[in-house]
Amino acid sequence: MWAVLTTTKSIREASDAVLLNYERPADQSEAVRVKRAGYGQTYYDKYAEKGSGETMGGKITTGKQLAEAALNVAKNYKTLYVMGCFGAPMTAANKKRYTKNNPYNTAADRVRMINAASADTFGFDCVCLIKGLLWGWSGDGSKSYGGAGYAVNGVPDIGADTMITKCSGVTTDFSKIEVGEAVWCKGHIGIYIGGGLAVECTPKWKNCVQVTACNCDKSGYNRRNWTKHGKLPYVTYTSQSESVTGGTPTTTPSPSTTKPAAPSVKIEAAKCFDKKLAGAYKTTDDLNLRAGAGTGNDKTVLVVVPKGGTVRNYGYYNTVSGKKWLCVQYTAGGKTYTGYCSMAYLKK
């Protein structure tokens, strides 16, 4: 019994071992096993360490948190590729639902896989893994979607090919990539977790949420050659990048103009936050993107955003003389600039 408990890969497996081989109650039905395992999962989720201190279910606000949460799912939860599923446990009711919700899932082999899954298995597909985590998925097997809401936290219900278009700094150059960025190829998306690795949910290889090598060869990992990567608009990033092939992370220089002094310009820290401000804005005129809020000589102009240009704000801003200056990102010519624009010249 001890050998089983110390080598088991899931709460359900450990619970069944105790229930069936030690306690041996009269009622050993599937319903009793699921209920019993649910008790164990509740205490495990509450007290057990989950990779890098990540707590499932809390609102994810940074790329690093997203990467940690994705890795946590890959390492610590039983999962199965189920098209259109964003973390639902494979209960009898959900099996019935997901074997009918999508033509891909109605294929005979997929129906068999879904029906064979234990109730402590959670279903995901590639983009639904990202959405589920950002919607608050917590691994709660007692809830229809594992604790996730639907289209909450400012994250819309969109597909993989649409999600990459919402990202900033999208590029095919994998020599500089940040932890938590989305990695994409046509019809598929994943999350870069650092060290040349990504987390993706795919029917290929292990047929679940899994860690794979990102555009490089890594011993012990299957390799996926992604086409592009970019920063998701729903989380913030540190500007610390690395190459997928290895090397020390480097801090991305502050955005600059062609002026000689610009590369050393320090971007002013935002002191205020209002999540209602977050979103994409259009400029109503040619607008200076500055290193800080205001028009003083120390507020260096980084770039001029043309009228009708799109900038993105994540809720952060500073005020000058009672007027808001939004901290925004603007991408042009393959470069992403971060700085401040007067809200008076921005329109959602």
Secondary structure, DSSP 8 states (H G I E B T S, - for coil): -HHHHHH-SSHHHHHHHHIIIII--S---HHHHHHHHHHHHHHHHHHS--TTT--TTS---BHHHHHHHHHHHHHHSEEEE-TT-EEEE--HHHHHHHTTSSTTTTSHHHHHHHHHS-TTEEEE-HHHHHHHHHTT----TTSTTTT--SS-TT-----HHHHHHH-EEEES-TTSB-TT-EEEETTEEEEEEETTEEEEEESSTTSEEEEEEESS--TTS-EE--SEEEE-TTSB--SEEB-TT----EE------SSTTGGG-------EE-GGG-EEEEESS-EEEESSSSSSTTS-EEEEE-TT-EEEEEEEEEEETTEEEEEEEEEETTEEEEEEEEGGGEE-
